Amino acid sequence: MKRAAAVALAALTSACAPAPDRAAPTPAAPTYGGIPLPPGAPLDPPGIAPTSDVTAEVDWPGSLRPDDAQPAERVPEVLGRGRIVVGVDQSQYLLSYRDVTAGDLRGFEIDLAREIARDIFGDPEKVDFRFVGSSTRAHALETGDVDIVIRTMSITPERLARVDFSIPYLTSTVRLLVPKDRGIAGAEDLHGKTVCVVDGSNLVQLARGIAPDSPILRTRTWADCLMASQQFHADAVLADDAILAGMIAQDPYTEILPQRFGSQQYFVGVPKGQDGMTRQVNATIERLRRDGTWDAMYGRWLTGSLASPQLPAPKYRKEEQ
């Protein structure tokens, strides 16, 4: 009841606020249950079949092993620029989010970006963070808008054709987050219920597979999914538990269900053919493994979450000597 009252009060306050002067009327935002849907969030009807099996193992030969070269040899352009440009999210609590009080970006993935900068420049602050959406991660790498992407990026056949990847830096399990008052104990209870996922993520196809009789709400960010559940636009959120841990930390009226729908590893995305950058990033991840920094990062941000507390084993491709 408290959540419902809070949401209703927020909606009433918004409705009573004076509207700014406009030169011309703008179309009303799509609504669902009387409250506007999150911006740019289509609501797909039930019955759309998945176009791919996201749980199938991807044929990936592995990443490039770090060599003995220095940053000046591996990434001379980035070193000469004086900063590395990293594509991140800014609304994934615990992983990559903007602290509204301090005004800076924080989280596990932000720390990883700074450690990569530390190994290139000797200074973890030499990072230029750029926001990239789930659906624009590969494009940002292809166009050169960013040097690397650190944004819960898993490997899919489509992405492999467009970008290169580091070794994995985190393992997470796909689960459902639901408000405690919706009567959902597992996927079998999703019939007719709305499931929220982020557009551009491979979980869109998974949601269509496990909830064929459910409308699928595709939002721009995971924060929008949490808001959608609070405003009764969505009854469940399908995501990796590392992401869901940030949601439940912000909303104690939600819970993560024990049912698992597969696991995913996160990788740093690198522009295709930028082998020096791939080796540089992998050198940092291996250093984090050796000196305990990865464990400290996990302890700082993800202790108590369901994400694996161990750095995934690296997978390197065979290279000609």
PEQUITA-V280068 format. One line per field, one symbol per residue. ss: DSSP state (@ for helix, = for strand, . for the rest). phi: phi as a letter, one per 40 degrees, with the letter a starting at -180 (. if undefined). psi: psi as a letter, one per 20 degrees, with the letter a starting at -180 (. if undefined). A space follows every 10 residues. Layout:
BEGIN
ss=???
phi=???
psi=???
END
This chain:
BEGIN
ss=.@@@@@@@@@ @@@@@@.... .......... ==..==.... .===...... .......... ..=....... @@@@.@@@@@ @..=====.. ==...===.. ....==.@@@ @@@@@@@@@@ @.....==== =..@@@@@@@ @@.....=== ===...@@@@ ..======== =========. ......@@@. ....====.. ..@@@@@@@@ .....====. .@@@@@@@@@ .....===== @@@@@@@@@@ ...===.... ..======== =...@@@@@@ @@@@@@@@@@ @.@@@@@@@@ @......... .....=.... .
phi=.ccccccccc cccccccccc cbcacbcccd baggbdcddg bcbcccgccc cacccccccb chcccdbccc dcccbccccc cgabcbcbcb bcdgcaaccc ccgbcahdcc ccdccccdcc bgacccbbcb cbcdcbcccc cccgcbcabb afcccbdccd cbbbbcccba bbbcabbbcc ccgbbacccc dgccbbaccg cccdcccccc bcbbcbcbcc bccccccccc cgcbbabbac cccccccccc bccbacccdb bhbbbbbccb ddgccccdcc cccccccccc cgcccccccc bbdgcccccb cdccbbccbc c
psi=gggghggggg hgghhiqppq pqhqqqqqqq qokipqqqpk oqoqrrjoqq iqoiiqppnp irapqqajrr hhhgmhgggh hiqpopprrj jnphgnqpoh ghjrqrrghg hgghhghghg ijoiimpopp pqrhijghgh hhijhqhrpn mlorpqhghh ihrrqarqiq pqpprppqqi jikoiahiji oiqppprppi qiighgghgi mhjqqoporh rhhhgghhhh jkhqiqporq hhghhhghhh nijrqpqhpq krqqqqqppq qpimhggghg ghhgghghgg jjhghhgghh hjpiriqpjp pqqqoqqpqp .
END
